[in-house]
Amino acid sequence: MNLTKLMGFAIGPFMAAALGLITVPLMAWLFSAEVIGQIAMFNTFLAGSTLVFTLGLDQAYVRDYHEVENKPQLLRTLLTLSLAVVGFFTLIVFCFDQHIVKALFANESNALLISFGLVLAIIASIVYRFLSLILRMQEQGLKFSVLQVSAKVTLVFALLSLFILEGHDGFLLAFSFSCLSLAVALLVALFLTREECLLAIKSTYNKEFGKQALKFGLPLVV
């Protein structure tokens, strides 16, 4: 990897950190300490869920990317396995939505809506993870950085918009903004990898890819 590509990858984390210096005080200004704590719990749960539900297959994708000729089929197979597990988790969430929302956020109101947003956020986060790896493995540093910054930029603009609106406080609003930033990041990822995504959709599931990837990835979940 040459210096230009390396700098392309470095821009993303730098810009994301800089935007983080903006979002943190904005959140503290616009929302109560309780809401900020709830959003922190959401982010922690989302990060943990993404780590578990990818089944370590994201690492298997990185390992096998340059070894496999049919890369779209590899993506289709591994992403299908991860989303299948999320599908099972979705059933649990909607069966026990009140209990889960109360346990995570100490909030029983709008439990079904929050549960729906929670599931969509996990799906978006997992798909985003795999798509970002495509750019990383192709050494598309600048595109990778744009992808990393997109969620932060969306959140900053959403928070700034509250200055001209009333009713700033409230967990549901802050939660919606977090989900919106994830949705925008996913849309950007889909756009930047649209050719690879179309090829993956047209490809078929490969049992051998899945079997080998699970053998490698599942121990990493622990």
C-alpha positions as CSV (number, residue, x, y, z in Angstrom):
1,M,0.0,0.0,0.0
2,N,1.5,3.3,-1.1
3,L,1.5,6.6,0.9
4,T,-1.4,8.1,-1.0
5,K,-3.7,5.1,-0.2
6,L,-2.5,5.1,3.4
7,M,-3.4,8.8,3.8
8,G,-6.8,8.0,2.3
9,F,-7.5,5.5,5.1
10,A,-6.1,7.9,7.8
11,I,-8.5,10.8,6.9
12,G,-11.5,8.9,8.1
13,P,-10.6,8.2,11.7
14,F,-9.2,11.7,12.0
15,M,-12.4,13.4,10.7
16,A,-14.6,11.1,12.8
17,A,-12.7,12.0,15.9
18,A,-12.9,15.7,15.1
19,L,-16.7,15.4,14.5
20,G,-16.9,13.5,17.8
21,L,-15.6,16.6,19.6
22,I,-18.7,18.4,18.2
23,T,-21.3,15.7,18.8
24,V,-20.5,15.1,22.4
25,P,-21.0,18.7,23.6
26,L,-24.1,19.1,21.4
27,M,-25.6,16.0,22.9
28,A,-24.8,17.3,26.4
29,W,-26.4,20.6,25.6
30,L,-29.6,19.3,24.0
31,F,-30.3,16.2,26.1
32,S,-30.5,15.4,29.7
33,A,-27.9,13.2,31.4
34,E,-30.4,10.4,31.6
35,V,-30.9,10.4,27.8
36,I,-27.2,10.5,27.1
37,G,-26.8,7.5,29.4
38,Q,-29.5,5.7,27.5
39,I,-27.9,6.4,24.2
40,A,-24.5,5.3,25.5
41,M,-26.2,2.0,26.5
42,F,-27.7,1.7,23.0
43,N,-24.3,2.3,21.4
44,T,-22.7,-0.3,23.7
45,F,-25.4,-2.9,23.0
46,L,-25.2,-2.2,19.3
47,A,-21.5,-2.7,19.2
48,G,-21.7,-5.9,21.2
49,S,-24.5,-7.3,19.1
50,T,-22.7,-6.5,15.9
51,L,-19.6,-8.3,17.2
52,V,-21.6,-11.4,18.2
53,F,-24.0,-11.6,15.3
54,T,-21.3,-11.3,12.7
55,L,-20.1,-14.7,14.1
56,G,-16.6,-13.7,13.3
57,L,-17.4,-14.0,9.6
58,D,-16.2,-10.5,8.9
59,Q,-12.7,-11.7,9.9
60,A,-13.2,-14.8,7.7
61,Y,-14.2,-12.5,4.8
62,V,-10.9,-10.6,5.2
63,R,-8.9,-13.8,5.5
64,D,-10.5,-15.4,2.4
65,Y,-10.9,-12.3,0.2
66,H,-7.8,-12.7,-1.8
67,E,-7.9,-16.5,-1.8
68,V,-11.4,-16.8,-3.3
69,E,-12.1,-16.2,-7.0
70,N,-15.9,-15.6,-6.6
71,K,-15.8,-12.8,-4.1
72,P,-19.5,-11.8,-4.5
73,Q,-20.5,-15.3,-3.6
74,L,-18.3,-15.2,-0.5
75,L,-20.0,-11.9,0.5
76,R,-23.5,-13.4,-0.1
77,T,-22.7,-16.5,1.9
78,L,-21.2,-14.9,4.9
79,L,-23.7,-12.1,5.1
80,T,-26.6,-14.6,4.8
81,L,-25.3,-16.5,7.8
82,S,-25.1,-13.4,9.9
83,L,-28.5,-12.1,9.0
84,A,-30.0,-15.5,9.7
85,V,-28.9,-15.2,13.3
86,V,-30.3,-11.7,13.5
87,G,-33.6,-13.1,12.2
88,F,-33.8,-15.4,15.2
89,F,-32.8,-12.6,17.5
90,T,-35.6,-10.5,16.0
91,L,-38.2,-13.0,17.1
92,I,-36.9,-12.9,20.7
93,V,-36.9,-9.1,20.7
94,F,-40.5,-8.8,19.6
95,C,-41.7,-11.5,21.9
96,F,-40.1,-9.8,24.9
97,D,-39.9,-6.2,23.7
98,Q,-41.2,-4.6,27.0
99,H,-38.6,-6.5,29.1
100,I,-35.7,-5.9,26.7
101,V,-36.4,-2.1,26.4
102,K,-36.8,-1.8,30.2
103,A,-33.6,-3.7,30.9
104,L,-31.5,-1.7,28.4
105,F,-33.0,1.8,28.7
106,A,-35.1,1.8,31.9
107,N,-37.9,2.8,29.7
108,E,-41.2,1.0,29.0
109,S,-42.9,3.5,26.8
110,N,-42.8,3.0,23.0
111,A,-41.3,-0.4,23.5
112,L,-42.4,-1.9,20.2
113,L,-41.1,1.1,18.2
114,I,-37.8,1.1,20.0
115,S,-37.5,-2.6,19.5
116,F,-38.1,-2.2,15.8
117,G,-35.4,0.5,15.6
118,L,-33.1,-1.7,17.6
119,V,-33.4,-4.6,15.2
120,L,-33.0,-2.3,12.1
121,A,-29.9,-0.7,13.7
122,I,-28.3,-4.1,14.2
123,I,-29.0,-5.2,10.6
124,A,-27.7,-1.9,9.3
125,S,-24.6,-2.2,11.4
126,I,-23.8,-5.7,10.2
127,V,-24.4,-5.0,6.6
128,Y,-22.4,-1.8,6.9
129,R,-19.5,-3.8,8.5
130,F,-19.3,-6.2,5.6
131,L,-19.6,-3.5,2.9
132,S,-16.9,-1.4,4.6
133,L,-14.6,-4.4,4.4
134,I,-15.0,-4.5,0.6
135,L,-13.6,-1.0,0.3
136,R,-10.9,-1.8,2.8
137,M,-9.8,-5.0,0.9
138,Q,-9.9,-3.1,-2.4
139,E,-7.6,-0.4,-0.8
140,Q,-10.2,2.3,-1.6
141,G,-8.9,4.5,1.2
142,L,-10.8,7.7,0.3
143,K,-14.1,6.0,-0.1
144,F,-13.5,4.1,3.1
145,S,-12.9,7.4,4.9
146,V,-16.1,8.9,3.4
147,L,-18.0,6.0,4.7
148,Q,-16.6,6.3,8.2
149,V,-17.4,10.0,8.4
150,S,-21.0,9.8,6.9
151,A,-22.7,8.7,10.1
152,K,-21.0,11.4,12.2
153,V,-21.9,14.1,9.7
154,T,-25.5,13.1,9.7
155,L,-25.7,13.1,13.5
156,V,-24.1,16.6,13.6
157,F,-26.6,18.0,11.2
158,A,-29.5,16.3,13.0
159,L,-28.4,17.8,16.3
160,L,-27.9,21.2,14.8
161,S,-31.4,21.1,13.4
162,L,-32.7,20.9,17.0
163,F,-31.7,24.5,17.6
164,I,-34.6,25.7,15.4
165,L,-37.1,23.1,16.9
166,E,-38.8,22.8,20.2
167,G,-38.8,19.9,22.5
168,H,-35.2,19.0,22.5
169,D,-35.2,16.5,25.3
170,G,-36.4,12.9,25.0
171,F,-34.8,9.5,24.5
172,L,-37.0,8.6,21.5
173,L,-35.7,11.6,19.6
174,A,-32.1,11.0,20.4
175,F,-32.6,7.3,19.6
176,S,-34.1,8.2,16.2
177,F,-31.2,10.4,15.4
178,S,-28.8,7.6,16.1
179,C,-30.7,5.2,13.9
180,L,-30.9,7.9,11.2
181,S,-27.1,8.3,11.2
182,L,-26.7,4.5,10.8
183,A,-29.3,4.4,8.0
184,V,-27.4,7.2,6.1
185,A,-24.1,5.4,6.6
186,L,-25.6,2.2,5.2
187,L,-27.0,4.0,2.2
188,V,-23.6,5.5,1.5
189,A,-22.0,2.1,1.8
190,L,-24.6,0.6,-0.6
191,F,-23.9,3.4,-3.1
192,L,-20.1,3.0,-2.9
193,T,-20.2,-0.8,-3.3
194,R,-23.2,-1.0,-5.6
195,E,-21.5,-3.1,-8.2
196,E,-20.3,-5.6,-5.7
197,C,-23.7,-5.7,-4.0
198,L,-25.5,-6.4,-7.3
199,L,-23.1,-9.2,-8.1
200,A,-23.6,-10.7,-4.6
201,I,-27.4,-10.5,-4.9
202,K,-27.2,-12.5,-8.2
203,S,-24.9,-15.1,-6.7
204,T,-25.9,-18.2,-4.8
205,Y,-25.2,-19.5,-1.3
206,N,-22.1,-21.7,-1.0
207,K,-22.2,-24.3,1.7
208,E,-18.5,-24.9,1.6
209,F,-17.7,-21.2,2.0
210,G,-20.1,-21.0,5.0
211,K,-18.8,-24.1,6.7
212,Q,-15.1,-23.1,6.5
213,A,-15.9,-19.5,7.5
214,L,-17.8,-20.6,10.6
215,K,-14.9,-22.9,11.7
216,F,-12.6,-19.9,11.5
217,G,-15.0,-17.2,12.8
218,L,-17.0,-18.7,15.7
219,P,-14.0,-19.0,18.1
220,L,-13.4,-15.3,17.5
221,V,-16.8,-14.4,18.9
222,V,-15.7,-15.5,22.4
